[in-house]
Amino acid sequence: MTTWTFESGHTAAGFKVKHMMVTWIRGSFNDVHGTIKGDFDDPANISVEAEIDAGTVWSGHSMRDEHLKGEGFLDVKNHPKITFKSTKVEKAGENNYKVTGDLTIRGVTKEVVLDAEYLGSWETPFWEEGVDKGPKTRAGFVAITKINRHDFGVSWQSPMDKGGVVVGDEVFITIDVEAIRDTS
């Protein structure tokens, strides 16, 4: 069975959510680790696991980032990790997959479906401490999904005039993965 390990520094999770009813706020997590095990031509036997350090949330505004880490949003003090573990992978096109699994945010686990695309693989150099220890085979993936943040207890809100809200309910998530094939 082939194992692909997410490469730190080249893998990230991003999100966007409606703000003040009129625009999007975007953010990211850059400390994302995980593995993909199995062969892409046999999706029924593929498994995916990922872990995100919730404390690395970044939205480009330090006060907002601290608010996102707090009890009303991610509650990083009590729930430092966001995790995903696949339960089923299905082929959905030539290079596309439906990855069903358990997403855990703030200690709440819900089933989600990721629309994933395999972007290909390539033999590449692999630099470590100034030395090329390659070639290593790298593969790229992108996965997207949409969640309702309230399903995970992320329910901070502030009402506005005419029924508006500061933060939308739907959160759109994109995960960009660069993974290296394990040769050991």
C-alpha positions in Angstrom: 0.0 0.0 0.0 1.3 3.4 -1.0 1.5 6.1 1.7 1.6 9.8 0.9 2.6 12.2 3.7 1.5 15.8 3.6 4.5 18.1 3.2 4.7 20.7 5.8 5.1 24.2 4.4 3.4 23.2 1.1 0.0 22.1 2.5 -2.6 24.5 3.9 -6.3 24.7 4.7 -8.2 27.9 3.8 -11.7 29.1 4.6 -14.1 31.9 3.7 -17.2 33.1 5.5 -19.6 35.9 4.8 -18.9 39.1 6.8 -21.4 41.9 7.6 -23.8 40.4 4.9 -21.8 41.9 2.0 -18.3 40.5 1.7 -16.0 37.5 2.5 -13.5 37.1 5.2 -10.8 34.6 4.3 -8.3 32.8 6.5 -6.0 29.9 6.6 -4.2 27.3 8.7 -0.7 26.6 7.7 0.1 23.8 10.2 -1.6 20.9 8.5 -0.4 17.3 8.7 -1.8 14.1 7.3 -1.5 11.0 5.2 -3.2 9.4 2.2 -2.9 5.6 2.1 -3.8 3.5 -0.8 -3.7 3.5 -4.6 -5.6 6.1 -6.6 -6.9 3.4 -9.1 -8.6 1.6 -6.1 -10.5 4.4 -4.3 -12.5 1.9 -2.1 -9.2 1.2 -0.3 -7.9 4.7 0.1 -7.9 6.3 3.6 -7.2 9.9 4.4 -6.3 11.5 7.8 -5.5 15.1 8.5 -4.8 17.2 11.6 -4.8 21.0 11.7 -3.3 23.1 14.6 -6.3 25.3 15.2 -4.0 27.9 16.9 -2.4 28.7 13.6 -5.5 30.4 12.3 -4.6 33.5 10.3 -7.0 36.0 8.7 -4.6 38.9 8.2 -5.9 40.8 11.3 -4.3 40.0 14.7 -7.3 41.1 16.8 -9.7 39.0 14.7 -7.3 36.0 14.8 -7.4 36.2 18.7 -11.2 36.3 18.5 -11.2 33.3 16.2 -9.0 31.4 18.7 -11.4 32.2 21.6 -14.4 30.5 23.1 -16.9 31.9 20.7 -15.2 30.4 17.7 -12.5 27.7 17.7 -11.9 27.6 21.5 -8.3 26.7 20.9 -7.5 26.5 24.6 -9.8 23.5 25.0 -9.8 22.2 21.4 -6.3 22.7 19.9 -6.8 20.4 16.9 -9.1 20.1 14.0 -9.2 16.6 12.5 -10.5 14.7 9.6 -10.6 10.9 9.1 -12.1 9.4 5.9 -14.7 6.7 6.1 -15.3 6.2 2.3 -13.6 7.3 -0.9 -15.4 7.1 -4.3 -14.3 7.9 -7.8 -16.2 10.9 -9.2 -14.4 11.4 -12.5 -11.1 10.8 -14.1 -9.1 12.6 -11.4 -11.9 13.5 -9.0 -13.1 11.8 -5.8 -15.8 12.1 -3.2 -14.1 11.7 0.2 -16.6 11.1 3.0 -15.3 11.3 6.5 -15.5 12.6 10.1 -14.6 16.2 10.6 -14.0 17.3 14.3 -14.0 20.9 15.3 -14.3 22.0 18.9 -14.7 18.4 20.0 -17.8 18.0 17.8 -17.6 15.4 15.0 -19.8 15.5 11.9 -19.8 13.7 8.6 -18.7 15.8 5.7 -18.0 15.1 2.0 -14.9 16.6 0.4 -14.9 17.1 -3.4 -11.3 16.2 -4.1 -9.2 16.4 -7.2 -5.9 14.6 -7.8 -3.6 17.2 -9.6 -0.9 14.7 -10.6 2.5 13.6 -9.5 6.1 14.3 -10.4 9.6 13.3 -9.6 11.2 16.2 -7.8 14.3 17.3 -5.9 14.0 17.1 -2.1 16.2 19.6 -0.2 17.1 18.9 3.4 19.8 21.0 5.2 21.1 22.3 1.9 21.5 18.8 0.3 19.3 17.4 -2.5 18.2 14.1 -1.1 15.8 13.5 -4.0 14.4 12.5 -6.2 11.1 12.2 -4.3 7.7 11.7 -5.9 5.3 14.5 -5.0 1.6 14.5 -5.7 -0.9 17.4 -5.5 -4.5 17.4 -4.3 -7.2 20.0 -3.7 -10.4 19.3 -1.7 -13.3 21.6 -1.0 -16.4 21.4 1.2 -19.0 23.6 2.8 -20.1 23.3 6.5 -22.5 25.1 8.7 -20.4 26.4 11.6 -23.2 26.0 14.1 -23.1 22.2 13.6 -19.7 22.4 15.3 -20.7 24.7 18.1 -19.0 27.7 16.4 -21.9 30.0 17.2 -20.7 33.5 18.1 -22.8 36.1 16.5 -23.8 39.7 16.7 -27.0 40.9 15.1 -27.3 43.8 12.8 -30.2 46.0 11.6 -32.9 44.4 9.4 -32.1 40.9 10.4 -28.5 41.0 9.3 -25.6 39.2 11.0 -21.9 39.9 11.4 -20.8 36.3 10.5 -22.5 34.0 8.0 -23.5 30.5 8.9 -21.8 28.7 5.9 -18.1 28.2 5.9 -16.4 27.2 2.6 -13.2 25.2 3.1 -10.4 24.5 0.7 -7.5 22.2 1.5 -4.4 22.3 -0.7 -2.1 19.3 -0.3 1.4 18.6 -1.6 2.3 15.1 -0.5 5.4 13.0 -0.8 5.3 9.3 -1.4 6.9 7.2 1.3 9.7 5.0 0.0 10.7 3.3 3.3 
